[in-house]
Amino acid sequence: FQTLLAPPAGQNAAETLLYDLTPGGDPENAEALRALLGLRPASLRHDPSPGSSAAFRLVVGADYNPCFNPAKLER
């Protein structure tokens, strides 16, 4: 996945969310990215944004743990 860092948009988020911005949804890549980041299924949201230069947007919240156990990834 190609990434782009952006400054925070407002106040700090409590919950980490992954937004699928593709107009028709991209469930295969969305699920793969969600699992790769160690996020819960409920963290994935579909938010179609036609014309967006990005397919996904990750909002890193205070609950994000970058040290999850990759052996426990859902496959």
C-alpha positions in Angstrom: 0.0 0.0 0.0 1.3 3.4 -0.9 1.0 5.8 2.1 0.7 9.5 2.7 1.0 11.1 6.1 -1.3 13.9 6.9 -1.5 16.2 10.0 -4.2 15.4 12.6 -7.6 16.7 11.6 -8.9 18.2 14.8 -8.8 16.6 18.3 -7.2 13.3 19.2 -9.3 10.2 18.4 -9.9 7.7 21.1 -10.6 4.8 18.7 -8.5 3.6 15.7 -10.6 3.4 12.6 -9.9 2.3 9.0 -12.1 3.9 6.4 -12.6 2.3 3.0 -13.1 5.3 0.7 -13.6 3.4 -2.5 -17.0 4.1 -4.1 -18.0 0.5 -4.5 -16.0 -0.8 -1.6 -12.9 -2.9 -1.7 -13.6 -5.7 0.8 -10.6 -7.9 0.0 -8.0 -5.2 0.4 -9.9 -3.6 3.3 -9.9 -6.9 5.2 -6.2 -7.5 4.4 -5.2 -4.1 5.6 -7.4 -4.3 8.7 -5.8 -7.6 9.7 -2.3 -6.4 8.8 -2.8 -3.5 11.2 -4.1 -5.8 13.9 -7.5 -4.0 14.1 -10.8 -5.4 15.3 -13.4 -6.1 12.6 -15.6 -3.3 14.0 -12.8 -0.8 13.2 -13.4 -1.1 9.5 -15.9 1.5 8.1 -17.1 2.0 4.5 -17.2 5.7 3.7 -17.4 6.1 -0.1 -15.5 9.2 -1.2 -15.6 9.5 -5.1 -12.7 11.5 -6.4 -10.6 10.9 -3.3 -6.9 10.4 -4.1 -6.7 7.6 -1.4 -8.5 4.3 -1.3 -8.3 4.0 2.5 -7.9 6.4 5.5 -6.5 5.3 8.8 -7.3 7.3 11.9 -4.9 6.2 14.6 -6.5 6.5 18.0 -5.3 6.3 21.5 -6.3 2.6 21.6 -3.9 1.6 18.8 -1.3 -1.0 19.8 1.4 -1.4 17.2 2.9 -4.3 19.2 0.2 -6.9 18.5 1.0 -10.6 18.0 1.0 -11.2 14.2 0.5 -15.0 14.9 -3.0 -14.2 16.0 -4.0 -12.5 12.8 -7.3 -13.6 11.4 -6.8 -15.4 8.0 
